[in-house]
């Protein structure tokens, strides 16, 4: 859990000092950017209007199932998931203002692109939904399908953001690094309080 945070610190430092890693990031971005309608649709998976309803449905369903099963603290995993989503703007917005990273060349001149809020939203919303729904699935195939769907949604969002040119690759990687540790903590909460329901 420490490694992603150390990597986030390294990337942030490189962005702040415009270090060699940002030069590599810009070259990689130049090779990957191909703005088109498909990449825009993929990036839209990280919009709050798309991701939050998915998370809300998962929170409600998980709470209902755990409460119905008689779990003593049925409310704790959904509450932890909701709090994690609230952390996204609470952490991302100040970091954007502090780092003040410029946009990619295909975007209008602006700053505040690091880390990627859309990536963070997708990772936390779809990751939390996956973690909250997993304990309610008994079949191994269904569990694998759920995990794969969550991963595909996050990766599709991330690829769309970079390919469309909305974000530099390091903006996306930084969001992964910043929010994987809280998701690991949520996994521990669901493992302890989110036993399988009947």
FILONU-474312 format. One record per residue: x, y, z of N, C-alpha, C in turn; residue in three letters; residue number from 1. Coordinates in steps of 0.02 Angstrom, whole numbers, plus 50000, padded with zeros to 5 digits. Layout:
N
n.xx_n.yy_n.zz_ca.xx_ca.yy_ca.zz_c.xx_c.yy_c.zz_res_n
X_Y_Z_X_Y_Z_X_Y_Z_ala_NUM
...
END
This chain:
198
n.xx_n.yy_n.zz_ca.xx_ca.yy_ca.zz_c.xx_c.yy_c.zz_res_n
50041_49940_50000_50000_50000_50000_50043_50063_50000_unk_1
50105_50057_50024_50150_50115_50027_50178_50131_49958_unk_2
50190_50080_49917_50220_50090_49852_50181_50138_49807_unk_3
50114_50131_49801_50077_50179_49759_50084_50251_49784_unk_4
50085_50260_49850_50091_50328_49877_50161_50357_49865_unk_5
50212_50315_49868_50280_50338_49852_50284_50357_49778_unk_6
50254_50316_49736_50253_50332_49664_50215_50396_49651_unk_7
50159_50406_49687_50122_50468_49680_50165_50528_49700_unk_8
50202_50522_49755_50245_50576_49777_50299_50592_49725_unk_9
50328_50540_49696_50379_50549_49644_50350_50585_49583_unk_10
50292_50562_49560_50261_50594_49502_50244_50667_49516_unk_11
50216_50679_49575_50197_50747_49594_50258_50793_49595_unk_12
50313_50768_49624_50374_50807_49626_50398_50823_49555_unk_13
50396_50773_49511_50417_50785_49442_50373_50837_49407_unk_14
50309_50835_49421_50263_50884_49391_50279_50954_49418_unk_15
50291_50959_49482_50305_51024_49513_50369_51056_49488_unk_16
50421_51015_49476_50485_51042_49455_50495_51037_49380_unk_17
50444_51012_49344_50449_51001_49272_50510_50959_49256_unk_18
50515_50903_49291_50573_50859_49285_50572_50816_49223_unk_19
50623_50773_49216_50629_50732_49156_50570_50685_49145_unk_20
50538_50664_49199_50480_50620_49192_50423_50655_49156_unk_21
50416_50720_49166_50363_50756_49130_50380_50763_49056_unk_22
50444_50770_49040_50463_50771_48970_50446_50706_48935_unk_23
50461_50651_48968_50443_50585_48941_50367_50579_48935_unk_24
50332_50604_48985_50259_50603_48985_50231_50640_48924_unk_25
50260_50696_48909_50236_50736_48852_50249_50701_48786_unk_26
50306_50667_48781_50321_50630_48720_50273_50571_48711_unk_27
50261_50535_48766_50214_50479_48763_50145_50504_48744_unk_28
50124_50559_48774_50058_50588_48758_50054_50605_48684_unk_29
50106_50635_48657_50107_50653_48586_50097_50593_48541_unk_30
50124_50536_48563_50118_50475_48523_50049_50443_48530_unk_31
50016_50455_48586_49952_50421_48600_49890_50461_48582_unk_32
49895_50527_48581_49836_50568_48571_49809_50561_48500_unk_33
49747_50541_48497_49710_50536_48434_49638_50554_48449_unk_34
49622_50618_48455_49554_50638_48474_49502_50612_48425_unk_35
49454_50577_48451_49398_50553_48409_49338_50544_48455_unk_36
49282_50529_48424_49220_50522_48462_49222_50462_48510_unk_37
49254_50408_48490_49258_50349_48533_49297_50363_48596_unk_38
49354_50396_48589_49394_50412_48649_49357_50460_48695_unk_39
49318_50504_48666_49277_50550_48707_49223_50511_48745_unk_40
49192_50463_48712_49142_50422_48746_49172_50382_48803_unk_41
49232_50355_48793_49267_50318_48846_49282_50364_48905_unk_42
49307_50423_48890_49324_50470_48944_49262_50491_48984_unk_43
49204_50491_48951_49142_50510_48985_49121_50460_49039_unk_44
49150_50400_49039_49136_50352_49092_49160_50378_49160_unk_45
49205_50427_49159_49229_50457_49221_49190_50518_49243_unk_46
49139_50537_49205_49096_50592_49226_49057_50573_49288_unk_47
49044_50620_49331_49004_50605_49391_48934_50583_49372_unk_48
48907_50611_49318_48839_50593_49297_48833_50521_49274_unk_49
48889_50490_49255_48890_50420_49235_48910_50375_49293_unk_50
48964_50392_49327_48993_50349_49378_48954_50349_49444_unk_51
48929_50407_49464_48896_50411_49529_48831_50371_49533_unk_52
48789_50370_49481_48730_50327_49485_48748_50253_49492_unk_53
48801_50231_49460_48823_50161_49468_48843_50148_49540_unk_54
48882_50195_49568_48903_50188_49638_48843_50190_49685_unk_55
48797_50236_49674_48738_50242_49717_48697_50178_49717_unk_56
48688_50148_49658_48650_50086_49653_48686_50030_49692_unk_57
48752_50027_49686_48790_49975_49722_48787_49986_49797_unk_58
48792_50049_49819_48787_50064_49891_48719_50043_49918_unk_59
48666_50060_49882_48599_50044_49906_48588_49968_49907_unk_60
48609_49934_49853_48599_49862_49850_48639_49826_49905_unk_61
48702_49845_49914_48743_49813_49965_48715_49825_50034_unk_62
48693_49886_50049_48664_49901_50114_48602_49859_50126_unk_63
48560_49854_50075_48498_49815_50081_48513_49741_50093_unk_64
48561_49714_50056_48578_49643_50065_48608_49629_50133_unk_65
48655_49672_50155_48686_49660_50221_48635_49669_50278_unk_66
48593_49718_50271_48542_49728_50323_48494_49668_50325_unk_67
48474_49645_50268_48429_49588_50263_48460_49524_50291_unk_68
48526_49519_50286_48560_49459_50311_48570_49461_50386_unk_69
48555_49518_50418_48562_49524_50490_48632_49541_50513_unk_70
48674_49566_50468_48742_49586_50487_48738_49642_50539_unk_71
48778_49637_50591_48775_49685_50646_48793_49756_50622_unk_72
48842_49761_50582_48864_49827_50557_48854_49830_50481_unk_73
48794_49816_50459_48778_49814_50388_48791_49880_50353_unk_74
48788_49934_50390_48794_50001_50362_48867_50022_50352_unk_75
48914_49987_50384_48984_50010_50383_49017_50007_50315_unk_76
49015_49951_50278_49047_49951_50212_49016_50002_50163_unk_77
48949_50008_50158_48923_50060_50113_48942_50131_50135_unk_78
48942_50143_50200_48962_50209_50225_49035_50223_50207_unk_79
49078_50173_50216_49149_50182_50199_49157_50196_50124_unk_80
49117_50162_50082_49119_50174_50011_49097_50245_49992_unk_81
49045_50269_50025_49022_50337_50012_49073_50389_50034_unk_82
49104_50377_50091_49156_50423_50116_49215_50425_50068_unk_83
49232_50367_50041_49287_50364_49993_49272_50407_49931_unk_84
49210_50406_49908_49192_50447_49851_49197_50521_49867_unk_85
49178_50540_49929_49182_50610_49950_49255_50633_49952_unk_86
49301_50586_49966_49372_50603_49968_49400_50624_49900_unk_87
49367_50602_49846_49394_50617_49779_49400_50693_49769_unk_88
49346_50732_49772_49356_50804_49762_49395_50836_49819_unk_89
49389_50809_49880_49425_50838_49936_49501_50834_49928_unk_90
49524_50781_49893_49596_50774_49881_49617_50802_49813_unk_91
49577_50789_49762_49597_50807_49694_49597_50882_49682_unk_92
49545_50917_49705_49541_50989_49691_49600_51028_49720_unk_93
49619_51019_49784_49677_51056_49809_49742_51037_49773_unk_94
49748_50973_49754_49808_50953_49717_49812_50985_49648_unk_95
49755_50991_49616_49753_51026_49551_49775_51098_49558_unk_96
49751_51132_49610_49770_51202_49620_49843_51209_49638_unk_97
49868_51162_49678_49938_51166_49700_49987_51152_49644_unk_98
49974_51099_49605_50021_51081_49552_50014_51126_49490_unk_99
49953_51149_49476_49942_51198_49422_49971_51174_49355_unk_100
49962_51111_49340_49991_51083_49278_49952_51106_49217_unk_101
49987_51126_49164_49953_51147_49103_49919_51088_49067_unk_102
49871_51107_49025_49835_51057_48985_49879_51031_48929_unk_103
49856_50977_48898_49890_50951_48838_49880_51000_48781_unk_104
49922_50995_48729_49916_51042_48672_49849_51041_48636_unk_105
49812_50985_48639_49748_50983_48603_49692_51017_48642_unk_106
49705_51037_48703_49655_51071_48744_49666_51146_48743_unk_107
49614_51185_48757_49624_51258_48763_49673_51273_48820_unk_108
49711_51327_48816_49759_51344_48868_49725_51349_48937_unk_109
49749_51310_48983_49722_51309_49052_49771_51271_49095_unk_110
49759_51274_49160_49801_51236_49207_49755_51198_49255_unk_111
49786_51158_49298_49748_51120_49347_49727_51051_49323_unk_112
49773_51017_49288_49755_50952_49258_49783_50893_49297_unk_113
49820_50906_49351_49852_50851_49388_49828_50851_49460_unk_114
49805_50792_49484_49793_50729_49449_49726_50731_49414_unk_115
49711_50677_49379_49648_50674_49340_49588_50659_49385_unk_116
49543_50705_49388_49482_50696_49427_49436_50643_49397_unk_117
49433_50640_49331_49391_50590_49298_49417_50519_49311_unk_118
49483_50512_49310_49511_50446_49326_49496_50427_49397_unk_119
49506_50474_49443_49492_50461_49514_49419_50443_49525_unk_120
49374_50479_49491_49303_50465_49498_49287_50395_49473_unk_121
49313_50377_49414_49301_50311_49387_49330_50256_49432_unk_122
49392_50265_49453_49424_50214_49495_49387_50203_49560_unk_123
49368_50257_49593_49334_50251_49658_49262_50227_49649_unk_124
49226_50254_49600_49156_50234_49592_49151_50160_49571_unk_125
49186_50141_49518_49180_50073_49493_49217_50024_49538_unk_126
49273_50045_49567_49309_50002_49614_49269_49989_49677_unk_127
49238_50041_49704_49197_50033_49764_49136_49990_49749_unk_128
49103_50002_49693_49045_49962_49674_49065_49888_49669_unk_129
49122_49874_49639_49145_49805_49633_49157_49774_49702_unk_130
49191_49810_49746_49208_49783_49812_49145_49772_49855_unk_131
49095_49815_49846_49034_49808_49886_48988_49752_49859_unk_132
48991_49739_49795_48948_49688_49766_48978_49618_49769_unk_133
49044_49613_49772_49077_49547_49771_49053_49500_49826_unk_134
49045_49522_49889_49023_49475_49941_48954_49445_49929_unk_135
48915_49475_49885_48847_49452_49873_48842_49402_49814_unk_136
48899_49389_49783_48900_49342_49727_48934_49277_49749_unk_137
48901_49222_49739_48929_49157_49759_48967_49123_49702_unk_138
48941_49128_49643_48972_49094_49586_49039_49126_49568_unk_139
49089_49084_49559_49156_49109_49542_49156_49146_49476_unk_140
49118_49121_49428_49115_49154_49362_49085_49224_49368_unk_141
49033_49231_49409_49001_49297_49418_49049_49345_49452_unk_142
49087_49320_49500_49135_49362_49536_49190_49386_49488_unk_143
49214_49340_49447_49266_49359_49399_49240_49409_49348_unk_144
49179_49398_49326_49149_49444_49278_49141_49514_49308_unk_145
49120_49518_49371_49113_49583_49404_49180_49619_49410_unk_146
49231_49583_49431_49298_49613_49437_49323_49636_49369_unk_147
49313_49595_49318_49334_49613_49251_49297_49675_49226_unk_148
49232_49678_49239_49192_49736_49217_49216_49800_49251_unk_149
49229_49796_49316_49255_49855_49352_49322_49878_49324_unk_150
49367_49830_49312_49433_49847_49285_49427_49877_49215_unk_151
49384_49848_49173_49376_49873_49105_49349_49944_49105_unk_152
49302_49959_49149_49275_50027_49153_49328_50078_49172_unk_153
49370_50060_49221_49423_50106_49243_49475_50114_49188_unk_154
49497_50059_49158_49547_50063_49105_49521_50099_49043_unk_155
49458_50087_49026_49428_50120_48968_49426_50196_48979_unk_156
49406_50216_49039_49405_50288_49056_49474_50317_49049_unk_157
49523_50283_49079_49592_50308_49079_49619_50314_49008_unk_158
49609_50263_48968_49632_50264_48898_49597_50320_48858_unk_159
49532_50327_48870_49495_50379_48835_49520_50449_48851_unk_160
49536_50460_48915_49560_50526_48936_49627_50543_48903_unk_161
49671_50493_48899_49737_50505_48869_49731_50511_48793_unk_162
49695_50466_48762_49688_50466_48688_49653_50529_48663_unk_163
49603_50551_48700_49567_50612_48680_49609_50674_48693_unk_164
49659_50669_48737_49701_50726_48752_49676_50767_48810_unk_165
49628_50741_48847_49602_50777_48905_49654_50779_48962_unk_166
49697_50727_48964_49747_50723_49017_49812_50694_48991_unk_167
49866_50713_49023_49931_50681_49013_49928_50612_49044_unk_168
49967_50564_49020_49968_50498_49051_49985_50499_49125_unk_169
50031_50541_49147_50049_50543_49218_49992_50569_49261_unk_170
49948_50611_49234_49889_50633_49272_49847_50572_49291_unk_171
49840_50527_49243_49800_50467_49253_49834_50419_49302_unk_172
49898_50407_49291_49935_50361_49335_49936_50387_49407_unk_173
49942_50453_49415_49943_50482_49482_49877_50470_49518_unk_174
49822_50474_49482_49757_50460_49514_49751_50388_49535_unk_175
49777_50342_49494_49778_50272_49514_49816_50264_49579_unk_176
49876_50293_49581_49920_50286_49639_49888_50316_49702_unk_177
49854_50371_49694_49825_50406_49751_49765_50368_49781_unk_178
49726_50335_49738_49664_50305_49763_49663_50229_49768_unk_179
49716_50196_49747_49720_50124_49759_49725_50108_49834_unk_180
49767_50143_49873_49770_50128_49945_49704_50134_49982_unk_181
49663_50187_49971_49598_50188_50004_49553_50130_49982_unk_182
49558_50109_49919_49518_50051_49897_49541_49987_49932_unk_183
49606_49981_49945_49631_49923_49982_49602_49924_50053_unk_184
49598_49983_50083_49568_49989_50149_49494_49970_50147_unk_185
49459_49991_50095_49388_49973_50088_49381_49898_50080_unk_186
49427_49867_50044_49425_49794_50037_49431_49760_50105_unk_187
49474_49787_50148_49481_49759_50215_49416_49767_50255_unk_188
49383_49825_50247_49320_49836_50283_49267_49787_50259_unk_189
49262_49777_50193_49211_49731_50168_49227_49659_50187_unk_190
49291_49642_50191_49310_49574_50210_49292_49562_50284_unk_191
49297_49613_50325_49283_49604_50396_49208_49608_50412_unk_192
49174_49656_50380_49104_49667_50398_49056_49647_50342_unk_193
49082_49628_50285_49037_49612_50229_49037_49539_50212_unk_194
49021_49498_50260_49019_49426_50247_48966_49411_50195_unk_195
48971_49353_50165_48922_49333_50114_48852_49331_50143_unk_196
48806_49354_50104_48737_49353_50125_48704_49288_50103_unk_197
48648_49275_50132_48614_49212_50115_48574_49220_50051_unk_198
END
